[in-house]
Amino acid sequence: MYRYIAAIILLLALCGSVFADEINSSTKQKIFESEDVLILTALDAQSLGDNNASAAIYKELYKKTDNKIYLKKSVQLFLSTDNWKESEELIKIGLEKYHEDSDYERFYIIYAIRSGNVTLALERAEDFAKREKNAQNIQLVGSIYIYQQQYDMALKYFESAYNLTPNEQTLIQIADLYIKLNQVNNAIAQLETYARLNGCTKLVCYKLIDIYGRQKNIDGLLNAYKKLYAAFKNEEESQKIFEILMFQNKQSEAVEFLEESGSNQDTLLEMYFFQKEYDKAIGLAEKLFLESNNEEYIAKTAIYEYESAQNKSAVLQSVSEKFERYVTDESGALYLNYYGYLLINHDINITKGIDLVERALKLEPDSPYYQDSLAWGFYKLNRCEEAQDIMKKALEKLNDKEVLEHYEAIKTCKTKSKEAE
């Protein structure tokens, strides 16, 4: 909690990049000869994580130049290192000498909190917010109440700040406070209202996704991802929508979403194949090949063409040509095995088919499907003992109709072989 409030309040103060810009613009006229050298030394110390050393240099620069930018930078860095003595000394100078600059009041509040005087910090913050009523100062008070775990009071201040200056960062704070107060529905209502009126930003929608995910609210998750996708058209959100629809067993709706959105086309291709819509799969694979020139789509087309054919023999030449165009050791085990099995099963080139399947097994040695293909190849060559040994391994992991049919055939092959002896 201490780290949380420190981070929140320091964000409400001026950030380092702003100081760097101000230093560059306010030190064009050097007051003393080595001023530039000291600035570079301070920046270097800060980049190395030595904020105390950097702060000390800025303090020295302030003494020599009376440039208030150096004072402010020194205060910020001393505060970040919990150097209370130096912080207090420099903040008091700022309050007395630059009382019109409200940053020093914020610095003093930060100092009071981080040095352990939270009561004083709250009193000054509340008084400061009354004198200078703006969202930043009001949130400062709310952040101190968060530190004190007085979430109901913190909520009032953050809602007041939001009413003055509506923004999604403050809204997220409000949602978090509702959650801490066990008012999750209020958090959702606030976020959904913002999304409806202003569009679903990533910050707001991902907060909704986080809440719905914790609630296991699948419909809420789906709607939030749909809003995100509508706003940003990211493939990641599209994939999440698809996965949720599949989880809900809404396969047709999942396919329809991918078709209408034009997203995740490889997933759509897999769905067409899974649903045996081979014509659509072939058409999409050809389209994706033209767009990408990726010849894997040619191999996919070969699979779809073969699977869809009523007369497998009639398409063997076309399918083989496509595989010959694509299949190499780099093309993956799936295609090596598929083409190898096709060559074996149709007695086109059994030896070559076995070689392709063995190359697939080098990539995935425990695949029962590839083991089945190899056993079937050995069976075709009447190497029955080897075929049965391999098939036994496949059957340990797989109970598939076609594999069982192969096993029965291989057993017959072995029996005939023994009778011949």
Secondary structure, 3 states (H helix, E strand, C coil): CHHHHHHHHHHHCCCHHHHHHHHHHHCCCCCCCCHHHHHHHHHHHHHCCCHHHHHHHHHHHHHHHCCHHHHHHHHHHHHHCCCHHHHHHHHHHHHHHCCCCCHHHHHHHHHHHHCCCHHHHHHHHHHHHHHCCCHHHHHHHHHHHHHCCCHHHHHHHHHHHHHHCCCHHHHHHHHHHHHHCCCHHHHHHHHHHHHHHHCCCHHHHHHHHHHHHHHCCHHHHHHHHHHHHHHHCCHHHHHHHHHHHHHCCCHHHHHHHHHHHCCCHHHHHHHHHHCCCHHHHHHHHHHHHHHHCCCHHHHHHHHHHHHHCCCHHHHHHHHHHHHHHHCCHHHCHHHHHHHHHHHHHCCCCHHHHHHHHHHHHHHCCCCHHHHHHHHHHHHHCCCHHHHHHHHHHHHHHCCCHHHHHHHHHHHHHHHHHHHHC
